[in-house]
Structures are given as structure tokens and as C-alpha cells.
Amino acid sequence: MNDDIPRELPPELIRLRGSIDNIDAALVYLLAERFKATQQVGVLKAVQGLPPSDPAREARQVARLRELAHEADLDPVFAEKFLAFIVEEVIRHHEEIANGPAVED
């Protein structure tokens, strides 16, 4: 079969791709809202002199997310990796907030 010849895609594939695109957009906006909230947490932690990370809360969140993933038929290991990636970025933001703006030479 020649891949250079355009062909019509099945309507079901088009529908599913549209659904995926909508879900991806929702994920981006949800992540943006989450990071807005965690930025506020970072400011509060800095003002209160609290450390950027909270290992006990992070452990509770991992357990909670793994349970939610299990209930949603999502691989809990994947969910945990996804949360770990987000938490790592949040902690980095909190450290930046706590250390103040970077001073350039």
C-alpha cells in the first residue's frame, strides 16, 4: 500500500482523536490550576518558614492516588510516577520561592 495516497480516516478514529484532544486540553488546564494553587502554598510555606517538601503528606497523596487509580482502572504505578513528576516540579517551585528571586551577575 502506498502511504503517499491520502485516504479517508474512519469516522470512529476521528471521533476518538477528537475526544483525546479534548481530554488533553482539560489536563493542561487542570495542571495549570493545580500549579496556581501550589504556588500559593509555596508562598505560604516561605512566609511561615516551612520546608518546601512535606514527605508525610506526599506519602499520603501517593497512597490516595494509587487507590483512585485502582478504582479508575488506571495502572497505579503509572499514577504514582505521574504524581512523583508533578511533586518534584512543585518542590522545585517551592524551593525557588523560599530562596527568593535569583540574582544575576
Buried (B, 14 or more C-beta within 10 A) or exposed (E): EEEEEEEEEEEEEEEEEEEEEEEEEEEEEEEEEEBEEBBEBBEEBBEEEBEBBBEEEBEEBBEEBBEEBEEEEBEBEEBBEBBEEBBEEBBEBBBBBBEEEEEEE
